[in-house]
């Protein structure tokens, strides 16, 4: 079981789409606002109690003063609300004895109050270094989910992501959570959290929730604090994986200390999916642009008039394309990072894609692919695996012989297209008669990218061969 030093905590933000099981937004919104107000009152009450305790102890005014626990304060707040004419039956919907459920009160104490009421914090308050901590009325609602009996996010039978909010007594209100259109890496994190149905410490664990309303849009959001195990620091930074944007496959990866690689056989299923996807996108876009899909944008009998309404399906198509590209980029990036881990590689080197539109045009994926998002995915997944990522200038990496270092200036894109055997890829052949190294051009480029200090080595080789190397 991982200890605290071998884990780290992060936060995932998901939008609450709607309540389910017959509850309306008006009902859920009122419950959330009621709980938020009581959490705000209880939080300030707990901080004031803690400060009073510290002040009396420091001034020796009362030797045996003991502040109330969060549970006692929760009961006191209930009595205050009753004195303020709050309906007792309404209070009973949330807690039999307090103003809010114990799950919320204990989360408030553990994750909010404890950090603000330690002796060091109070000394800074007394010395005037920081102000007395207070909470705002729109503060988040904290909820614990770290115990077996607590409710956590889970998949419904139809694949939706649902959560029972433990903000009251049973039955808990159930909500539908955001599942698509997530940021870089968020979809992968969400999947890992949902896959760990037992909340095992060996995987990604849900530890606490916070519910917060956006002050501008008025939408409600769920902030999931999750715990993940850190991998042991055993990777060798001198073992480098080079990642090349391939011509015959989406990616090609090679190692700098051996012959291990990721190539055609590893990416063939993804490559086939990409080709099919790109063909479908082109065909679908042509149909829409010809106006053949007017009926898809026809909510009324008067639809079909105007270019904007006719092309409305292109917006839906763009969203589907983004989701498909994101999924495939996750698959590609996960494969690269897993390969690096399997080779004990502590470094991944990739091409710097700035100003490379012409070069990207000839790659397998083409210029329309989300290359920068792909690299973002590799970077954040590598960081979680404690693997460093370095971007290098790709100039001459496809023309340099990875065995002897000689640069074959004739090995251009035009040369490759002209000399390509039918149904095959043009082989890279070293122009040095004493070397004559021959390899798949994507593998040769990946090996060059995996070379330590490759930019300096190419620069020196260019000087040696009299090649102009302003790009370096």
C-alpha positions in Angstrom: 0.0 0.0 0.0 1.5 3.4 -1.0 2.5 5.7 1.9 1.9 9.4 1.9 5.3 10.2 0.5 4.7 8.0 -2.5 1.4 9.7 -3.5 0.4 13.2 -4.6 -2.9 15.0 -4.8 -4.5 16.9 -7.8 -7.8 18.4 -8.7 -10.2 17.6 -11.6 -12.9 20.1 -12.5 -16.2 18.8 -14.0 -19.4 20.7 -14.8 -22.7 19.5 -13.2 -24.9 19.0 -16.2 -28.3 18.4 -14.6 -30.0 16.6 -11.7 -31.5 13.2 -12.5 -34.2 10.9 -11.0 -37.0 13.4 -11.4 -35.4 16.3 -9.4 -35.6 19.8 -11.0 -32.8 22.4 -11.2 -34.9 24.6 -8.9 -35.0 22.0 -6.2 -31.3 21.1 -6.5 -30.3 24.7 -6.7 -32.1 25.6 -3.5 -30.5 22.7 -1.7 -27.1 23.7 -2.8 -27.6 27.3 -1.8 -29.0 26.3 1.6 -26.0 24.0 2.3 -23.5 26.6 1.0 -25.0 29.3 3.3 -24.8 27.0 6.4 -21.2 25.9 5.4 -20.3 29.6 5.3 -21.7 30.3 8.7 -20.2 27.1 10.3 -16.8 27.9 8.8 -16.6 31.4 10.2 -17.9 30.1 13.6 -15.2 27.5 13.7 -12.4 30.0 12.8 -13.7 32.4 15.5 -13.8 29.7 18.1 -10.3 28.6 17.2 -9.0 32.2 17.4 -10.7 32.8 20.7 -9.0 29.7 22.1 -5.6 30.8 20.9 -6.1 34.4 22.2 -7.2 33.2 25.7 -4.4 30.7 25.9 -1.8 33.3 24.8 -3.0 36.0 27.2 -3.5 33.4 30.0 -7.0 34.8 30.5 -8.6 31.4 31.0 -6.4 28.4 31.6 -8.8 25.6 30.9 -10.8 26.9 27.9 -11.6 24.2 25.4 -13.1 25.1 22.0 -16.1 23.1 20.7 -15.6 20.4 18.1 -17.0 20.9 14.6 -19.8 18.6 15.6 -20.8 20.7 18.6 -20.5 23.9 16.5 -22.8 22.3 13.9 -25.4 21.7 16.6 -25.0 25.3 17.9 -25.5 26.6 14.3 -28.7 24.6 14.1 -30.0 26.2 17.2 -29.1 29.7 15.8 -31.0 28.9 12.6 -34.1 27.8 14.6 -33.9 31.1 16.6 -33.8 32.9 13.3 -37.1 31.2 12.4 -35.7 28.6 10.0 -38.2 25.8 9.4 -37.4 22.8 11.7 -38.7 20.3 9.2 -36.5 21.8 6.5 -33.5 21.5 8.7 -34.4 17.9 9.4 -34.0 17.1 5.7 -30.2 17.9 6.0 -29.3 16.5 9.4 -31.1 15.1 12.4 -29.0 17.1 14.9 -26.9 19.7 13.1 -27.3 22.3 10.4 -25.5 20.3 7.7 -24.6 16.6 7.4 -21.6 15.2 9.1 -20.0 14.3 5.7 -19.9 18.0 4.9 -19.0 19.3 8.4 -16.1 16.8 8.8 -14.8 17.7 5.2 -15.0 21.4 6.2 -13.0 20.7 9.3 -10.4 18.5 7.7 -9.8 20.4 4.4 -10.5 24.0 5.3 -10.5 24.8 9.0 -7.5 22.7 10.1 -5.1 24.5 7.7 -6.2 27.9 8.9 -6.1 27.2 12.7 -2.7 25.8 13.4 -0.5 27.7 15.9 1.9 29.1 13.2 -1.1 30.7 11.4 -2.4 32.3 14.6 1.1 33.7 15.5 1.2 35.4 12.0 -2.3 36.9 12.7 -1.2 38.3 16.1 2.0 39.7 14.6 0.0 41.4 11.8 1.6 39.4 9.0 -1.7 38.0 7.8 -5.3 39.0 8.4 -7.8 37.1 10.5 -9.1 34.4 8.1 -12.8 34.7 7.1 -14.9 32.9 4.6 -17.2 34.4 1.9 -20.8 33.5 1.4 -20.1 31.9 -2.0 -17.5 29.5 -0.7 -17.4 25.9 -2.1 -19.3 23.1 -0.4 -16.8 20.4 0.7 -17.9 16.7 0.8 -15.9 13.7 1.9 -15.7 10.7 -0.3 -12.7 8.8 1.2 -14.5 6.2 3.2 -16.1 3.0 1.8 -19.7 4.2 2.7 -19.2 7.5 1.0 -20.7 8.1 -2.5 -18.3 8.6 -5.4 -18.4 9.2 -9.1 -19.4 6.1 -11.1 -20.5 5.1 -14.6 -24.2 4.4 -15.2 -25.2 1.5 -17.4 -25.4 3.8 -20.5 -21.9 5.2 -19.9 -22.9 8.5 -18.2 -20.9 9.8 -15.2 -23.2 10.2 -12.2 -22.7 11.1 -8.5 -25.0 11.1 -5.5 -24.4 14.4 -3.6 -24.1 13.7 0.2 -25.4 17.1 1.1 -28.5 16.0 3.0 -30.1 12.9 4.5 -31.1 10.0 2.2 -32.2 9.9 -0.5 -29.2 11.9 -1.8 -29.8 14.0 -5.0 -28.1 12.4 -8.0 -26.5 14.5 -10.7 -25.1 14.0 -14.2 -21.5 15.1 -14.6 -19.6 16.4 -17.6 -18.1 13.6 -19.7 -16.9 15.2 -22.9 -15.1 18.4 -24.0 -12.6 18.1 -21.2 -9.2 19.7 -21.2 -5.8 18.1 -22.0 -5.5 14.9 -20.0 -8.7 15.3 -18.1 -10.5 12.6 -20.0 -7.8 10.1 -19.2 -7.8 11.1 -15.5 -11.6 10.8 -15.3 -11.4 7.3 -16.9 -8.8 6.2 -14.4 -10.9 7.4 -11.5 -14.0 5.7 -12.7 -12.1 2.5 -13.5 -10.9 2.3 -9.9 -14.3 1.3 -8.6 -12.9 0.0 -5.3 -11.0 3.2 -4.7 -7.8 1.1 -4.4 -4.7 3.0 -3.2 -2.8 1.4 -6.1 -4.7 3.5 -8.6 -6.3 7.0 -8.9 -8.5 7.5 -5.8 -11.3 10.0 -5.2 -10.6 11.7 -1.9 -12.9 14.8 -1.6 -15.4 16.9 -3.5 -16.1 20.6 -3.6 -19.2 22.1 -5.2 -18.9 25.7 -6.4 -21.1 28.0 -8.5 -19.5 30.2 -11.1 -20.4 33.8 -10.2 -20.7 34.8 -13.8 -22.4 31.9 -15.6 -24.2 30.7 -12.5 -23.3 27.1 -13.5 -22.4 24.6 -10.8 -19.1 22.8 -10.9 -17.6 19.8 -9.1 -14.0 19.9 -8.1 -12.6 16.4 -7.5 -9.6 16.1 -5.3 -7.9 12.8 -6.2 -4.8 10.9 -5.1 -2.4 9.1 -7.4 0.6 7.0 -6.6 4.0 8.4 -7.7 6.3 6.1 -9.6 9.6 5.3 -7.9 12.5 7.4 -9.1 14.3 4.7 -11.0 14.3 6.0 -14.6 17.7 6.8 -16.2 17.8 10.3 -17.7 20.6 9.2 -20.1 18.3 6.7 -21.7 16.3 8.8 -24.3 13.3 8.0 -26.4 13.1 9.9 -29.6 9.6 10.6 -31.0 9.4 11.4 -34.7 6.2 12.4 -36.6 6.2 9.6 -39.1 5.5 9.4 -42.9 4.4 5.8 -43.0 2.9 5.7 -39.5 1.5 8.4 -37.1 4.5 8.3 -34.8 7.8 6.5 -34.7 9.7 6.1 -31.4 13.2 4.7 -30.9 15.6 4.3 -28.0 19.2 5.7 -27.9 20.8 2.7 -26.3 19.4 -0.2 -28.3 17.1 -1.4 -31.1 13.7 -1.2 -29.3 11.2 0.9 -31.2 7.5 1.7 -31.7 6.6 1.5 -35.4 4.2 0.1 -37.9 3.0 -3.0 -36.1 2.3 -1.0 -32.9 0.4 1.8 -34.6 -1.3 -0.1 -37.4 -4.8 -0.2 -35.7 -4.6 3.5 -34.8 -3.3 4.3 -38.3 -6.2 2.5 -39.9 -8.6 4.4 -37.6 -7.1 7.7 -38.5 -7.3 7.0 -42.3 -10.9 6.1 -41.9 -11.7 9.1 -39.8 -10.0 11.5 -42.2 -11.9 10.0 -45.2 -15.2 10.3 -43.3 -14.5 13.9 -42.3 -13.7 15.0 -45.9 -16.8 13.2 -47.3 -19.1 14.5 -44.6 -17.9 18.1 -44.9 -18.4 18.0 -48.7 -22.0 16.8 -48.3 -22.7 19.6 -45.8 -21.1 22.3 -47.8 -23.2 21.3 -50.9 -26.3 21.9 -48.8 -27.2 18.3 -48.9 -27.8 18.2 -45.1 -30.4 20.9 -44.7 -32.8 18.6 -43.0 -30.3 18.1 -40.2 -30.5 21.8 -39.4 -34.3 22.1 -39.7 -35.9 22.6 -36.3 -38.8 24.4 -38.1 -40.6 24.2 -41.4 -39.0 27.5 -42.4 -35.4 26.2 -42.1 -33.1 25.9 -45.0 -32.9 29.7 -45.7 -29.5 31.2 -45.4 -26.0 29.9 -45.4 -25.6 30.1 -41.6 -28.5 27.6 -41.0 -27.5 25.3 -43.8 -23.9 25.0 -42.4 -25.1 24.6 -38.8 -24.2 20.8 -39.0 -20.6 21.7 -39.6 -20.4 22.9 -35.9 -21.6 19.5 -34.7 -19.2 17.9 -37.1 -16.3 20.0 -35.7 -17.2 18.9 -32.1 -17.2 15.2 -33.2 -13.9 15.6 -34.9 -12.3 17.2 -31.8 -13.5 14.4 -29.7 -12.2 11.8 -32.1 -8.8 13.5 -32.5 -8.5 13.8 -28.7 -9.2 10.1 -28.1 -6.6 9.1 -30.7 -4.1 11.5 -29.3 -4.6 10.0 -25.9 -3.9 6.5 -27.4 -0.8 7.7 -29.1 0.6 9.6 -26.1 -0.1 6.8 -23.7 1.7 4.3 -25.9 4.8 6.5 -26.1 5.0 7.1 -22.3 4.4 3.4 -21.6 7.2 2.5 -24.1 9.6 4.9 -22.3 8.8 3.4 -18.9 9.3 -0.1 -20.2 12.8 0.9 -21.4 13.7 2.7 -18.1 14.0 5.9 -20.1 14.1 9.1 -18.0 13.9 11.5 -21.1 11.7 11.9 -24.1 12.9 14.1 -26.9 10.4 15.4 -29.5 10.5 17.8 -32.5 9.8 21.4 -31.9 6.9 22.0 -34.2 7.1 25.8 -34.5 7.0 27.0 -38.1 6.9 23.5 -39.5 3.7 23.6 -41.6 5.4 22.6 -44.8 7.1 19.7 -43.2 3.9 18.5 -41.5 2.1 18.4 -44.9 4.0 15.3 -45.9 3.6 13.4 -42.6 1.2 10.5 -42.1 -1.2 12.6 -40.0 -1.2 15.7 -42.2 -1.4 19.4 -41.3 -5.0 19.1 -40.0 -4.0 17.0 -37.1 -3.8 18.4 -33.5 -0.1 18.0 -33.2 0.3 20.5 -30.3 -2.4 18.8 -28.3 -0.6 15.4 -28.9 2.6 16.9 -27.6 0.7 18.3 -24.6 -0.6 14.9 -23.8 2.8 13.3 -24.0 4.3 16.1 -21.8 1.7 15.8 -19.0 1.7 12.0 -19.0 5.5 11.9 -19.0 5.5 14.3 -16.0 3.3 12.0 -14.1 5.7 9.2 -14.8 8.7 11.4 -13.7 10.0 11.5 -17.3 11.7 14.7 -18.6 10.5 16.0 -22.0 12.8 18.0 -24.2 12.0 19.6 -27.6 14.7 19.7 -30.2 15.2 21.4 -33.5 14.2 18.7 -36.1 16.4 20.2 -38.9 18.4 17.5 -40.7 17.2 14.7 -38.3 15.6 12.9 -41.3 18.7 13.4 -43.5 21.4 12.4 -40.9 22.6 8.9 -40.7 22.0 7.7 -37.2 24.9 5.3 -37.4 27.8 7.5 -38.7 26.4 11.0 -38.5 26.8 11.9 -42.2 24.0 14.1 -43.6 22.6 12.9 -46.9 21.4 16.2 -48.4 19.8 14.4 -51.4 17.3 12.6 -49.1 14.5 15.1 -49.5 10.8 14.7 -49.6 10.8 15.0 -53.4 13.4 12.3 -53.6 11.4 10.0 -51.3 8.2 10.5 -53.4 10.0 9.9 -56.7 11.9 6.8 -55.6 9.1 5.2 -53.5 8.5 1.5 -54.4 4.9 0.6 -55.0 3.2 -0.2 -51.7 6.4 0.4 -49.7 8.3 3.2 -48.1 11.5 4.6 -49.5 14.5 3.4 -47.5 17.1 5.7 -46.0 20.5 4.8 -47.3 23.7 6.6 -46.0 25.6 8.4 -48.7 29.0 7.5 -47.2 30.4 4.5 -49.2 32.2 3.2 -46.1 28.9 3.1 -44.1 26.0 2.5 -46.4 23.7 2.2 -43.4 20.1 1.4 -44.5 17.0 1.7 -42.4 13.3 2.7 -42.4 13.5 6.6 -42.7 11.1 7.1 -39.7 13.2 4.8 -37.5 16.4 6.6 -38.6 14.9 10.0 -37.8 13.6 8.7 -34.4 17.1 7.5 -33.6 18.6 10.8 -34.4 16.0 12.6 -32.3 16.8 10.2 -29.4 20.5 11.2 -29.6 21.8 13.3 -26.7 23.0 16.7 -27.8 21.7 16.0 -31.3 21.5 19.7 -32.2 25.2 20.3 -31.4 26.2 17.2 -33.3 24.2 18.2 -36.4 25.6 21.7 -36.3 29.2 20.4 -36.2 28.4 18.0 -39.0 27.0 20.8 -41.1 30.2 22.8 -40.6 32.3 19.8 -41.5 30.3 19.1 -44.7 30.0 22.8 -45.6 26.2 22.8 -45.3 24.4 26.0 -44.5 22.8 25.6 -41.1 21.1 28.9 -40.3 18.0 27.0 -39.1 20.1 25.7 -36.2 
